[in-house]
Amino acid sequence: MRSGNKGATSFETPVLFAAAFAVLTSSTLIATVVTVDPALARVITTLIFAVILPLVLEAVERLLVLLANRVTHSMRGTA
């Protein structure tokens, strides 16, 4: 019986899509708010870097681990 990670779980896939959506939405929001109120843009930017960016980095880290596991698994099969 094989053990280990066999790919993205039903939880991780939506997290990755949500992280990508958050990055796109955040950049659009900052670009819009900067033209209206620069002070509010600074608050939103701080919020993005304090909350959203760590979540995005965690999702990217999970994706890289999954990719590394798949590559390692495929290399074992060909050796």
Secondary structure, 3 states (H helix, E strand, C coil): CCCCCCCCCCCHHHHHHHHHHHHHHHHHHHHHHHHHCHHHHHHHHHHHHHHHHHHHHHHHHHHHHHHHHHHHHHHHHHC
